[in-house]
Amino acid sequence: MAAVNKSSAIRAVIEATSEEPIVFTTGYACRIAQDVLDRPNHFYMTGSMGLASSIAIGIAEQTGRPTVVVDGDGSLLMNPAGLVTAGALASLPLVHILLDDGHYTSTGGQHVPSWGTDFALLARSCGYARVKRIERAGDLTATVRTMAATCAAPTFLHCVLTGEDQPVPPRVDGDLAAHAARFGAAVRESLPC
């Protein structure tokens, strides 16, 4: 099976989910997600690097629904407090997916200073109940589908990206306030009465 790149990983996450709120980190992740399949329950971070997990934690905490965050290695290192916060909430229904390519891809490809960092160990030591390393897109789809359906505690999926990236789609289009309002409405509509 081919190595996973950012596009195939994001496609795998989208294929594995339906109505779960998903927060895509800033940079190429949100651009790729919108290009793959734009859904009202997708929140596209277009700034605020490092805060995707914080937003997803708030959504999961407030709604009690399984919530997915697609994070990047550089973003996670910018705000590791998200790991600490999520891990401290034992019943938080959060599926935290780390796409790890070792680069700040959207800002010029600089190396992320993460060599030697064991992200799985970091998540586990922060209190994440389930931690798994994934290296193939098919495994990611199956794992996300299972985790999103059964998530009752913080879950961390470390997806190692080794495949060559595809050309990146253009920036997230449309009015950003309208995207946020659409996302809020989708999350509210999906809540039980």
Secondary structure by P-SEA (a helix, b strand, c coil): cccccaaaaaaaaaaaccccbbbbcccaaaaaaaaacccccccccccccccaaaaaaaaaaacccbbbbbccaaaaaacaaaaaaaaaccccccbbbbbccccccccccccccccccaaaaaaaaacccbbbbbccaaaaaaaaaaaaaccccbbbbbbbbccccccccccccccaaaaaaaaaaaaaaaccc
